[in-house]
Amino acid sequence: MSEGNNTTKYPFYFILTGIPGYEDYHIWISIPFSCLYTISIVGNVTILTVISKQPSLHQPMYLFLSMLALTDLGLTFTTLPTLMPLLWLNVHKISFEACFAQFFFLHGFSFMESSVLLAMSFDRYVAICRPLHYATILTNEVIGRIGIAIICRSVLAILPLLFLLKRLPFCCFHLLSHSYCLHQDMIHLVCSDIRFNSWYGFVLVLLVIVLDPLLIVLSYSLILKSILSTASWTERLRALNNCLSHILAVLVLYVPMVGLSMTHRFARNASPLVHVTMANIYLLAPPVMNPIIYSVKTKQIRQGILRLLFQKEAH
């Protein structure tokens, strides 16, 4: 640590923040968070179990859904180790290495979720606009390559951001404003020029918030054009219903993501409770809501869950 400029190249720890103004009620606040984490874990594991045990569900749509469930589980297990000990045991400190590890996985899984939703929009486009070529276009080999591309895209996007931030000196003031290690939070603790880091982070945010949704909107524009060209209203409604689960999943991810980004960019003077609430919604809403959406709206998943339950009862 340098006494002259009050900075340190590698701080021993960061300090996480719980729910501002409600520190005395953390035990009670932990109850709904525990319920949300339980729903997320049970729901996504159930989705994965149903798809793995039903050969009829080994189709592109459900393989992409498996990727989404795995991503949601990764996001859940990335945030749980810091939030719940903070609420239960008042553990606020996190080591330098652990904070950067959470930073990498948290943003990586978040970008991965966006990529999976983009791939799922392509799946819906092929299924509706080119149904006769669906099986030949989206083969298991192609889906595997898409999965690898999603992982590589997320890792290669986050690694430069990680190394750019890690090489900078941090101030002796190590208090983070969230219960997690977010880049937009950690960057404000750096005691040097952060313009390049900020612009790189901003470009990545644009890549996810702007490019991916634009491509998804493009897919649905082509889908809508194809649906409207069909003669039967029954076929139109059936096609739209097949896309509804995915549309809801897209909204669950991007609406909180845009809200959190806008809050950090344009509402820095807002109450800390607003920032914390937006971060929690952004990180918890997709893992919790996606298995509920697909369980309720997708008949095959719903039937698979019922079959799985009845099999357990029979045993």
C-alpha positions as CSV (number, residue, x, y, z in Angstrom):
1,M,0.0,0.0,0.0
2,S,1.2,3.4,-0.9
3,E,0.7,6.0,1.8
4,G,1.5,8.9,-0.6
5,N,-1.3,8.5,-3.0
6,N,-3.7,6.6,-0.8
7,T,-4.0,3.7,-3.2
8,T,-3.2,0.0,-3.3
9,K,-2.5,-2.1,-6.3
10,Y,-4.1,-5.2,-4.8
11,P,-6.5,-4.6,-1.9
12,F,-6.9,-7.5,0.5
13,Y,-10.7,-7.3,0.3
14,F,-13.7,-5.5,-0.8
15,I,-16.7,-4.6,1.4
16,L,-20.2,-5.6,0.2
17,T,-23.3,-3.7,1.0
18,G,-26.6,-5.3,2.0
19,I,-30.0,-3.6,1.8
20,P,-29.2,0.1,2.7
21,G,-31.3,1.4,5.6
22,Y,-32.6,-2.1,6.5
23,E,-29.5,-3.7,8.0
24,D,-31.4,-4.5,11.2
25,Y,-33.9,-6.6,9.2
26,H,-31.5,-8.6,7.1
27,I,-32.6,-11.9,8.7
28,W,-36.2,-11.2,7.8
29,I,-35.2,-10.0,4.3
30,S,-33.3,-13.2,3.8
31,I,-36.5,-15.2,3.9
32,P,-37.9,-14.0,0.5
33,F,-34.4,-14.2,-1.0
34,S,-34.1,-17.8,0.2
35,C,-37.4,-18.6,-1.4
36,L,-36.3,-17.0,-4.7
37,Y,-33.1,-19.0,-4.7
38,T,-35.0,-22.2,-3.9
39,I,-37.4,-21.6,-6.8
40,S,-34.6,-20.9,-9.2
41,I,-32.6,-24.0,-8.3
42,V,-35.5,-26.4,-8.1
43,G,-37.2,-24.9,-11.2
44,N,-34.1,-25.0,-13.4
45,V,-33.0,-28.5,-12.2
46,T,-36.5,-29.7,-12.9
47,I,-36.4,-28.3,-16.4
48,L,-33.0,-30.0,-17.1
49,T,-34.2,-33.3,-15.5
50,V,-37.4,-33.4,-17.6
51,I,-35.6,-32.7,-20.9
52,S,-32.9,-35.3,-20.2
53,K,-35.3,-38.0,-19.2
54,Q,-37.8,-37.5,-22.1
55,P,-36.3,-38.6,-25.5
56,S,-39.2,-36.8,-27.3
57,L,-37.8,-33.5,-25.9
58,H,-34.3,-34.0,-27.4
59,Q,-35.1,-31.4,-30.0
60,P,-33.4,-28.1,-30.8
61,M,-36.0,-25.9,-29.0
62,Y,-35.5,-27.9,-25.8
63,L,-31.8,-28.3,-26.1
64,F,-31.6,-24.5,-26.2
65,L,-33.9,-24.4,-23.2
66,S,-31.4,-26.7,-21.4
67,M,-28.7,-24.1,-22.2
68,L,-30.9,-21.4,-20.7
69,A,-31.5,-23.4,-17.6
70,L,-27.8,-24.2,-17.1
71,T,-27.0,-20.5,-17.6
72,D,-29.6,-19.5,-15.0
73,L,-28.2,-22.0,-12.5
74,G,-24.7,-20.6,-13.1
75,L,-26.1,-17.1,-12.4
76,T,-27.8,-18.3,-9.3
77,F,-24.8,-20.1,-7.8
78,T,-22.6,-17.0,-8.6
79,T,-24.7,-14.5,-6.6
80,L,-25.9,-16.8,-3.8
81,P,-22.4,-17.2,-2.0
82,T,-22.2,-13.5,-1.3
83,L,-25.8,-12.4,-0.7
84,M,-27.0,-15.1,1.6
85,P,-24.0,-15.0,4.0
86,L,-24.3,-11.2,4.1
87,L,-28.0,-11.4,5.1
88,W,-27.7,-14.4,7.4
89,L,-24.3,-13.9,9.1
90,N,-23.5,-10.2,8.3
91,V,-20.4,-11.2,6.3
92,H,-19.5,-8.1,4.3
93,K,-15.9,-8.8,3.4
94,I,-14.9,-10.6,0.2
95,S,-11.3,-11.2,-0.9
96,F,-9.8,-9.5,-3.9
97,E,-9.5,-12.8,-5.8
98,A,-13.0,-14.0,-4.9
99,C,-14.5,-10.6,-5.9
100,F,-12.9,-10.8,-9.4
101,A,-13.9,-14.4,-9.8
102,Q,-17.5,-13.4,-9.0
103,F,-17.2,-10.5,-11.4
104,F,-16.1,-12.8,-14.2
105,F,-18.8,-15.4,-13.7
106,L,-21.6,-12.9,-13.0
107,H,-21.1,-10.9,-16.2
108,G,-20.1,-14.0,-18.2
109,F,-23.4,-15.8,-17.4
110,S,-25.3,-12.6,-17.9
111,F,-23.9,-12.2,-21.4
112,M,-24.3,-16.0,-22.0
113,E,-28.0,-15.6,-21.2
114,S,-28.4,-12.9,-23.8
115,S,-26.6,-15.1,-26.4
116,V,-28.8,-18.1,-25.6
117,L,-32.0,-16.0,-26.0
118,L,-30.6,-14.8,-29.4
119,A,-30.0,-18.4,-30.4
120,M,-33.5,-19.4,-29.3
121,S,-34.9,-16.6,-31.5
122,F,-33.1,-18.1,-34.5
123,D,-34.6,-21.5,-33.6
124,R,-38.1,-20.0,-33.6
125,Y,-37.4,-18.3,-36.9
126,V,-36.3,-21.6,-38.6
127,A,-39.2,-23.5,-37.0
128,I,-41.8,-21.1,-38.3
129,C,-40.4,-19.6,-41.5
130,R,-38.5,-22.7,-42.8
131,P,-40.3,-25.7,-41.1
132,L,-39.4,-28.2,-43.9
133,H,-35.6,-27.5,-43.4
134,Y,-35.8,-27.3,-39.5
135,A,-34.3,-30.8,-38.9
136,T,-31.5,-30.3,-41.5
137,I,-30.5,-26.8,-40.4
138,L,-30.5,-27.3,-36.6
139,T,-28.8,-30.6,-36.3
140,N,-27.2,-31.7,-33.0
141,E,-23.8,-30.8,-34.5
142,V,-24.9,-27.3,-35.3
143,I,-26.5,-26.8,-31.9
144,G,-23.2,-28.0,-30.3
145,R,-21.3,-25.4,-32.3
146,I,-23.7,-22.7,-31.3
147,G,-23.3,-23.7,-27.6
148,I,-19.5,-23.5,-28.0
149,A,-19.7,-20.1,-29.8
150,I,-21.9,-18.8,-27.0
151,I,-19.3,-19.8,-24.3
152,C,-16.4,-18.4,-26.4
153,R,-18.3,-15.1,-27.0
154,S,-19.0,-14.6,-23.3
155,V,-15.5,-15.5,-22.1
156,L,-13.7,-13.4,-24.8
157,A,-15.9,-10.4,-24.0
158,I,-15.3,-10.5,-20.3
159,L,-11.6,-11.5,-20.0
160,P,-10.3,-8.2,-21.4
161,L,-12.6,-6.3,-19.1
162,L,-11.3,-8.4,-16.2
163,F,-7.6,-7.9,-17.0
164,L,-8.1,-4.2,-17.7
165,L,-9.7,-3.6,-14.3
166,K,-7.3,-5.9,-12.4
167,R,-4.2,-4.0,-13.6
168,L,-5.4,-0.7,-12.1
169,P,-4.7,0.6,-8.6
170,F,-7.6,0.7,-6.2
171,C,-8.2,3.4,-3.6
172,C,-8.0,2.4,0.0
173,F,-11.8,2.9,0.2
174,H,-13.1,-0.6,-0.8
175,L,-16.8,-0.2,-0.1
176,L,-19.0,-1.6,-2.9
177,S,-22.6,-0.4,-3.2
178,H,-24.1,-3.9,-4.0
179,S,-24.1,-7.4,-2.5
180,Y,-22.1,-8.6,-5.6
181,C,-19.0,-7.6,-7.5
182,L,-20.3,-5.7,-10.5
183,H,-18.0,-4.0,-13.0
184,Q,-20.0,-0.7,-13.0
185,D,-19.6,-0.6,-9.2
186,M,-15.9,-1.7,-8.9
187,I,-14.7,0.7,-11.5
188,H,-15.6,3.7,-9.3
189,L,-13.1,2.5,-6.7
190,V,-10.1,2.9,-9.0
191,C,-7.7,5.7,-8.3
192,S,-6.5,6.3,-11.9
193,D,-7.8,7.1,-15.4
194,I,-10.7,4.7,-16.1
195,R,-11.8,6.2,-19.4
196,F,-10.7,3.3,-21.6
197,N,-12.2,0.8,-19.1
198,S,-15.5,2.7,-19.0
199,W,-15.7,2.9,-22.8
200,Y,-14.9,-0.8,-23.2
201,G,-17.6,-1.7,-20.7
202,F,-20.0,0.7,-22.4
203,V,-19.4,-1.0,-25.8
204,L,-20.0,-4.4,-24.2
205,V,-23.2,-3.2,-22.7
206,L,-24.3,-1.8,-26.1
207,L,-23.4,-5.2,-27.6
208,V,-25.8,-7.0,-25.3
209,I,-28.5,-4.4,-24.8
210,V,-28.6,-3.1,-28.4
211,L,-27.2,-5.6,-30.8
212,D,-28.7,-8.8,-29.4
213,P,-32.3,-7.3,-29.0
214,L,-32.1,-5.9,-32.5
215,L,-31.3,-9.3,-33.9
216,I,-34.1,-10.8,-31.8
217,V,-36.5,-8.1,-33.1
218,L,-35.3,-8.8,-36.7
219,S,-36.1,-12.5,-36.2
220,Y,-39.5,-11.8,-34.9
221,S,-40.2,-9.4,-37.7
222,L,-39.5,-12.2,-40.2
223,I,-41.6,-14.6,-38.1
224,L,-44.5,-12.1,-38.0
225,K,-44.3,-11.6,-41.7
226,S,-44.5,-15.4,-42.2
227,I,-47.3,-15.8,-39.7
228,L,-49.5,-13.1,-41.4
229,S,-49.0,-14.8,-44.8
230,T,-50.8,-18.0,-43.5
231,A,-54.5,-18.2,-44.3
232,S,-55.7,-19.8,-41.0
233,W,-56.1,-17.7,-37.8
234,T,-55.7,-21.0,-35.9
235,E,-52.3,-21.5,-37.4
236,R,-51.3,-17.9,-36.6
237,L,-52.4,-18.2,-33.0
238,R,-50.6,-21.6,-32.6
239,A,-47.4,-20.1,-34.0
240,L,-47.6,-17.0,-31.8
241,N,-48.2,-19.2,-28.8
242,N,-45.1,-21.2,-29.5
243,C,-43.1,-18.0,-29.4
244,L,-44.8,-16.5,-26.3
245,S,-42.5,-18.2,-23.7
246,H,-39.4,-17.0,-25.5
247,I,-40.8,-13.4,-25.8
248,L,-41.5,-13.3,-22.0
249,A,-38.0,-14.6,-21.2
250,V,-36.5,-11.9,-23.4
251,L,-38.5,-9.2,-21.6
252,V,-37.5,-10.7,-18.2
253,L,-33.8,-10.3,-19.0
254,Y,-33.7,-7.1,-21.0
255,V,-36.1,-4.8,-19.1
256,P,-34.2,-5.1,-15.8
257,M,-30.8,-5.0,-17.6
258,V,-31.7,-1.7,-19.3
259,G,-33.1,-0.4,-16.1
260,L,-29.9,-1.2,-14.2
261,S,-27.7,0.3,-16.9
262,M,-29.8,3.5,-17.1
263,T,-29.7,3.8,-13.3
264,H,-25.9,3.6,-13.2
265,R,-25.4,6.0,-16.1
266,F,-28.0,8.6,-15.4
267,A,-29.2,8.2,-11.8
268,R,-26.0,8.0,-9.8
269,N,-27.5,10.4,-7.2
270,A,-30.6,8.3,-6.7
271,S,-31.1,6.5,-3.3
272,P,-28.7,3.5,-2.8
273,L,-31.8,1.4,-2.2
274,V,-32.8,2.1,-5.8
275,H,-29.5,0.8,-7.2
276,V,-29.5,-2.3,-4.9
277,T,-33.1,-3.1,-5.8
278,M,-32.4,-2.8,-9.6
279,A,-29.3,-5.0,-9.3
280,N,-31.2,-7.7,-7.4
281,I,-34.1,-7.7,-9.9
282,Y,-31.6,-7.9,-12.8
283,L,-29.7,-10.8,-11.3
284,L,-32.6,-12.8,-9.8
285,A,-35.6,-12.3,-12.1
286,P,-34.4,-14.4,-15.1
287,P,-33.3,-17.5,-13.1
288,V,-36.5,-17.4,-11.1
289,M,-39.0,-16.5,-13.8
290,N,-37.7,-18.5,-16.8
291,P,-38.5,-22.0,-15.3
292,I,-41.9,-20.7,-14.2
293,I,-42.6,-19.3,-17.7
294,Y,-41.6,-22.4,-19.6
295,S,-43.4,-24.7,-17.1
296,V,-46.6,-22.8,-17.4
297,K,-46.6,-21.9,-21.1
298,T,-45.0,-25.0,-22.7
299,K,-47.3,-28.0,-22.8
300,Q,-44.5,-30.6,-23.3
301,I,-42.5,-29.3,-20.3
302,R,-45.7,-29.2,-18.1
303,Q,-46.5,-32.8,-19.1
304,G,-43.0,-33.9,-18.5
305,I,-43.0,-32.4,-15.0
306,L,-46.3,-34.2,-14.2
307,R,-44.9,-37.5,-15.5
308,L,-41.8,-37.1,-13.4
309,L,-43.9,-36.4,-10.3
310,F,-46.2,-39.4,-10.9
311,Q,-43.2,-41.7,-11.5
312,K,-41.7,-40.6,-8.1
313,E,-45.1,-41.3,-6.4
314,A,-45.2,-44.7,-8.0
315,H,-41.8,-45.6,-6.6
